[in-house]
Amino acid sequence: MAINLELYQIDSLQRAAFGYFLDHADPVTGLIADTSLPGAPSSIAATGFGLSCYPVGVERGWMARAEAARRVLCVLRALAEGPQSRDSRATGYGGFYYHFLDMRSGERTWRSELSTVDTALLMAGILAASAYFSGPDDAERDIRRLAEKLYARVDWRWALHRGETVTMGWRPPGRFLRHRWRGYSEALLLYVLALGAPEHAIGPEHYAAFTDGYDWIDASGVPHLNAAPLFIHLFPQAWLDLRGLADRPMRERLTDYFENTRRAIELQRAHAQLNPGGFAGYGEHLWGLSACHAPRGRLRMRDGRWQRLFGYANRGAPFGIDDGTLIPWAACACLPFAPDASLAALDHIAASYPGLLRQGRFPGGFNPSLPGAGPEGWIDDRIVGLDQGLVVMMIENWRSGLIWDLMRQVPGVRRGLRRAGFAGGWLETA
């Protein structure tokens, strides 16, 4: 029987990315490491991605259902039992969680902030897992019970801090961060969950204040909601099926977030083809600018030019910063939106940059304009949990729609979308 090499390649990439959550989960708490670097703390966002990926592993036959349920329950118990207080060593406060937690103890680490958006990513993973583990046995019942408890106790209204929009976070013993979530960002997911929460929900007027900050540009005669880094478009839609759904700003411009993301990908591809910085490798089949690590400072490139590198930064196009550093996982994450372009990019990467994969996984970033052992140039030594989760989930949404299907079953998601003013698509038949 002939082997579909294209599907085989995708399956291998997805399975290897899924393996990150087996290799980098604490055996006691189940929390997921932020990166593959030794001693890395847990990222609650990476943990949320991991919780969403376990159902994929079961459906693909990579993990037994009972083992996946055990891992999910381990995480939920650690989160439910972790101290919630103003103490700087607590796990969280007000139902929110600190951005980075100690893998074993669950205590706050790296002096991180109580993060509203990372808590939202965590909650999305919890809700996806609870929708999947719907069985009658004790473990799966406990998953649903704890998921309901954890979602219900997040005090979204407190995070407004007497303002129109949600604050980005809080630091102990009692200081809110100055910036707020206003304008298009990954916080689209946060607002949907906060609007749909069974307790402490915010009102539709706060979502309206969020969207009032949108930055629209013209993209070849079509209105485009601009966000330069790819992850802003991708993170919410890893969970939310927004095909054909539109809120007020989208309805007014006769589009939706799914189509907007397709345009964002085309804008990035056009930027790579134009290549205004003259960087190595850029072209129709090598693109992808987003948040990632890179060297920092003024460095000499392969062609002898000097280039300023920005370290960890939100790279993007159009109107974003670009120093030649690309995210190799972009094509996997964009499969549901631009499958032909993504598959062509994956073929190109496999043929031209064979040294990128490590244990079958893409690193956080690479820069072929910088000197290196091969055509890949500089390669990030980190495998990043968020990236691997996005690869697993977006490939699965392209293959089967599993994560989208699960989240459509969550009452809080349906309620949040409707309260935000979304209509159309699957909401009409839900």
C-alpha positions in Angstrom: 0.0 0.0 0.0 1.3 3.4 -0.9 2.3 5.7 2.0 1.0 9.3 2.0 4.3 11.0 2.7 2.7 14.3 3.3 0.4 12.9 6.0 3.2 10.8 7.4 5.4 13.9 7.8 2.6 15.8 9.6 1.8 12.8 11.8 5.5 12.6 12.8 5.7 16.3 13.6 2.5 16.2 15.6 3.5 13.1 17.6 6.9 14.4 18.4 5.4 17.7 19.6 3.0 15.8 21.7 5.9 14.0 23.3 7.1 17.3 24.8 4.2 17.0 27.3 5.3 13.5 28.3 9.0 14.4 28.6 8.6 17.7 30.5 5.7 17.2 32.9 6.4 16.9 36.7 5.5 13.4 37.9 3.9 14.8 41.1 2.1 18.0 40.1 1.7 17.2 36.4 2.7 20.9 35.7 4.4 21.4 32.3 7.8 23.1 31.9 8.0 26.4 30.1 10.9 25.1 27.9 13.2 22.1 27.6 16.1 23.8 29.3 17.2 22.1 32.5 15.6 23.6 35.6 12.9 25.6 33.7 9.9 26.3 35.8 6.3 25.5 34.8 4.5 27.9 32.6 0.7 27.9 33.4 0.1 28.7 29.7 2.2 25.7 28.6 0.2 23.6 31.1 -3.0 24.7 29.6 -1.8 23.7 26.1 -0.7 20.3 27.6 -4.1 19.6 29.1 -5.6 20.3 25.6 -3.1 17.9 24.0 -3.8 14.9 26.1 -7.1 14.2 24.4 -5.3 14.3 21.0 -2.8 11.7 22.3 -5.6 9.4 23.2 -7.5 9.8 19.9 -4.3 9.2 18.0 -3.4 6.1 20.0 -0.3 7.6 21.5 -1.5 7.3 25.1 -4.1 5.2 27.0 -7.2 7.1 28.1 -6.7 6.1 31.7 -3.1 7.5 31.7 -4.2 10.7 30.1 -7.0 11.1 32.7 -4.5 10.5 35.5 -2.2 13.2 34.2 -5.0 15.7 33.8 -6.4 14.9 37.3 -2.9 15.3 38.8 -2.6 18.9 37.4 -6.2 19.8 38.5 -5.6 18.6 42.0 -2.3 20.5 42.3 -4.0 23.7 41.1 -7.1 23.2 43.4 -4.9 22.5 46.4 -2.3 25.1 45.8 -2.5 28.1 48.2 -4.5 31.1 46.9 -3.4 34.2 48.9 -1.4 37.4 48.8 1.7 35.6 50.0 4.5 35.9 47.4 5.1 32.1 47.6 1.4 31.2 46.8 0.3 29.4 43.7 -2.2 32.1 42.9 -4.8 34.6 44.1 -8.4 35.3 43.3 -8.6 32.2 41.2 -5.8 33.4 39.0 -2.3 31.8 38.8 1.2 33.1 38.6 2.8 33.0 35.2 5.6 30.7 36.3 5.4 28.1 39.1 7.9 25.7 40.6 7.4 22.4 38.9 7.4 20.3 42.1 5.9 22.6 44.8 3.6 24.7 42.6 4.8 27.9 44.3 5.3 31.2 42.4 8.8 31.5 40.9 10.9 34.0 38.9 9.1 36.8 40.8 6.4 36.4 38.1 3.2 38.3 37.9 -0.3 36.9 38.5 -1.1 36.7 34.8 -4.7 37.2 33.6 -4.1 36.0 30.0 -1.9 33.0 31.0 -4.6 32.0 33.5 -7.1 32.2 30.6 -4.9 29.9 28.5 -4.7 27.5 31.5 -8.5 27.6 31.9 -9.0 26.9 28.2 -6.9 23.8 28.6 -8.8 22.7 31.7 -12.2 23.2 29.9 -11.0 21.3 26.9 -9.9 18.4 29.0 -13.1 18.4 31.0 -15.2 18.3 27.8 -13.2 15.3 26.6 -13.2 13.2 29.8 -16.9 12.8 30.0 -17.0 9.2 31.2 -18.7 7.8 34.3 -15.6 6.5 36.2 -14.3 8.3 39.3 -11.3 9.9 37.7 -13.2 11.5 34.8 -16.0 12.7 37.2 -13.3 14.2 39.4 -11.8 16.0 36.3 -15.2 17.6 35.5 -15.8 18.5 39.2 -12.4 20.2 39.6 -12.6 21.9 36.2 -15.9 23.5 37.2 -14.5 24.6 40.5 -11.4 26.1 39.1 -13.2 28.0 36.3 -15.9 29.3 38.7 -13.5 30.7 41.2 -11.6 33.0 38.8 -12.6 36.5 39.8 -12.6 38.2 36.4 -14.4 41.2 37.8 -11.6 41.8 40.4 -9.1 41.9 37.5 -10.9 44.9 36.0 -9.6 47.0 38.9 -12.3 49.6 38.5 -11.5 50.0 34.8 -13.2 49.4 31.5 -10.8 46.6 30.5 -9.0 43.7 32.2 -5.6 44.4 33.7 -2.7 42.3 32.4 -1.9 41.1 35.9 -1.1 41.8 39.6 1.9 41.4 41.9 1.9 40.6 45.6 1.2 42.0 48.1 -1.3 44.2 46.2 -0.2 46.0 43.0 -2.0 45.7 39.7 0.1 46.0 36.5 -0.3 49.3 34.7 -1.2 48.0 31.3 -4.6 46.6 30.3 -5.9 44.3 27.6 -7.3 46.8 25.1 -7.0 46.2 21.4 -6.6 43.1 19.4 -4.4 40.5 21.1 -4.4 36.9 22.4 -6.7 38.3 25.2 -9.7 37.7 22.8 -9.8 34.2 24.5 -9.6 35.8 27.9 -12.6 38.0 27.3 -14.7 35.1 25.9 -14.0 33.0 29.1 -14.5 36.0 31.4 -17.8 36.8 29.7 -19.0 33.2 29.9 -17.9 32.4 33.5 -20.5 30.9 35.8 -19.4 33.3 38.6 -17.6 36.7 38.6 -18.3 37.3 34.9 -17.6 40.6 33.3 -20.1 42.4 31.2 -20.4 42.9 27.4 -19.5 46.6 27.9 -15.9 45.5 28.8 -15.6 43.5 25.6 -16.8 46.6 23.7 -14.0 48.6 25.4 -11.5 45.9 24.4 -12.5 46.0 20.7 -12.6 49.8 20.6 -8.9 49.6 20.6 -8.7 47.6 17.4 -6.2 48.8 14.7 -7.7 48.3 11.2 -5.5 48.6 8.1 -6.2 48.2 4.4 -4.9 45.0 2.9 -5.3 45.2 -0.9 -8.7 46.9 -0.5 -9.9 44.7 2.3 -10.2 45.8 6.0 -7.7 43.9 8.0 -7.5 43.7 11.8 -3.8 44.2 12.3 -1.5 42.3 14.7 2.0 41.8 13.5 3.1 38.6 15.4 1.4 35.4 14.3 0.7 34.1 17.8 -1.8 36.8 18.5 -4.0 35.4 15.7 -3.3 31.8 16.5 -3.5 31.4 20.3 -7.3 32.1 20.7 -8.2 30.0 17.7 -6.3 27.0 18.9 -9.4 26.6 21.1 -12.1 28.8 19.5 -13.7 27.8 16.2 -14.3 31.2 14.7 -15.1 30.1 11.2 -18.1 32.1 10.1 -18.6 33.7 13.5 -18.5 37.5 13.7 -18.8 40.0 16.5 -19.8 43.7 15.9 -16.5 44.9 14.5 -16.2 42.0 12.2 -19.8 42.2 11.0 -19.4 45.9 10.2 -16.5 45.0 7.9 -18.1 41.8 6.4 -15.4 39.5 7.6 -14.5 37.2 10.6 -11.4 36.3 12.7 -10.7 33.1 10.7 -10.6 35.0 7.4 -8.6 37.8 9.1 -6.0 35.2 10.1 -5.8 34.0 6.5 -5.0 37.5 5.5 -2.4 37.9 8.3 -0.6 34.8 6.9 -0.7 36.2 3.4 0.8 39.5 4.7 3.6 37.6 6.3 4.3 35.6 3.2 4.3 38.8 1.1 6.7 40.4 3.6 9.0 37.4 3.3 8.9 37.5 -0.5 9.6 41.3 -0.5 12.3 40.7 2.1 13.1 44.4 2.8 15.8 43.5 5.3 17.7 41.3 2.7 17.7 38.3 5.1 18.9 34.9 4.1 16.2 32.3 3.2 13.2 34.6 3.1 10.7 33.8 0.3 7.4 32.3 -0.7 8.1 29.1 1.3 10.0 30.4 4.2 8.1 32.8 6.4 6.8 33.1 10.0 7.4 36.0 12.4 6.2 35.9 16.0 7.3 36.1 19.6 10.6 34.1 20.0 14.1 34.2 21.5 17.2 35.3 19.5 20.6 36.6 20.2 20.7 40.2 21.4 23.0 43.0 20.2 24.8 44.0 17.1 26.1 40.9 15.3 27.8 40.2 12.0 25.7 38.2 9.5 26.9 35.6 7.1 27.1 38.2 4.3 29.3 40.4 6.3 26.7 43.0 7.2 26.1 44.1 10.8 22.6 43.6 12.1 20.9 44.6 15.4 19.3 41.5 17.0 16.5 42.0 19.5 16.7 39.0 21.9 13.3 37.9 23.0 10.8 40.1 21.1 7.5 40.1 19.3 8.5 40.0 15.7 5.9 40.4 13.0 4.7 41.8 9.8 3.5 44.2 8.6 4.8 47.1 10.8 6.5 44.7 13.2 10.2 44.3 14.0 12.2 41.9 11.9 15.9 40.9 12.4 16.0 37.7 10.3 14.8 35.4 13.1 12.0 33.1 12.0 9.7 30.6 13.8 10.0 27.2 12.1 6.8 25.9 13.6 4.7 28.6 11.8 3.6 26.3 8.9 2.3 23.6 11.3 0.3 26.2 13.3 -1.2 27.8 10.2 -2.4 24.6 8.6 -6.1 25.2 9.4 -6.0 28.6 7.7 -3.6 28.1 4.8 -3.0 24.4 4.2 -1.4 24.7 0.7 1.0 27.4 1.8 1.8 25.6 5.0 2.4 22.2 3.4 4.7 23.8 0.8 6.6 25.6 3.6 7.0 22.4 5.5 8.4 20.6 2.4 10.8 23.5 1.8 12.0 23.5 5.4 12.5 19.7 5.4 14.6 19.9 2.2 16.6 23.1 2.9 17.0 23.1 6.7 17.3 19.5 7.8 19.2 20.4 11.0 16.2 22.2 12.6 14.4 19.3 14.1 15.6 18.0 17.5 13.9 14.8 18.6 11.5 15.6 15.8 10.6 18.9 17.3 11.0 22.4 16.0 13.0 24.8 18.2 11.6 28.2 19.3 13.3 30.0 16.5 16.3 30.2 14.0 18.1 32.8 12.0 19.7 31.6 8.7 21.3 35.0 8.3 23.6 34.4 11.2 26.7 32.1 11.1 26.1 28.6 12.1 27.1 25.0 11.5 24.6 24.6 8.6 22.2 26.5 6.5 20.0 27.0 9.5 22.4 29.5 11.0 21.6 30.3 14.6 19.2 27.8 16.2 17.5 28.4 19.6 18.6 25.8 22.1 15.1 25.9 23.6 12.1 23.7 22.7 9.2 25.8 23.9 6.1 24.3 25.5 3.7 26.9 24.0 5.0 26.2 20.5 4.7 22.4 20.8 1.2 22.7 22.1 0.2 25.0 19.3 1.6 22.5 16.8 -0.3 19.6 18.3 -3.6 21.5 18.5 -3.5 23.2 15.2 -2.5 20.1 13.3 -5.4 18.3 15.0 -7.9 21.0 14.2 -6.8 20.7 10.6 -7.0 16.9 10.7 -10.2 16.4 12.7 -11.4 19.5 14.4 -11.1 17.8 17.8 -10.2 20.7 20.0 -12.8 23.0 18.3 -15.4 20.3 18.7 -14.6 20.0 22.4 -14.8 23.7 23.1 -18.1 24.0 21.3 -19.5 21.7 24.0 -18.4 24.0 26.9 -21.4 26.1 28.1 -19.1 29.0 29.3 -17.6 29.3 25.8 -21.0 29.4 24.1 -22.2 31.9 26.7 -19.1 34.0 26.4 -19.2 34.2 22.6 -22.9 35.2 22.6 -22.4 37.8 25.3 -19.5 39.3 23.2 -22.0 39.7 20.4 -20.8 36.8 18.2 -23.3 35.3 15.8 -23.2 32.9 12.8 -21.3 29.7 12.2 -21.8 26.9 14.6 -23.4 29.2 17.2 -26.6 29.2 15.2 -27.0 25.4 15.6 -25.4 24.9 19.0 
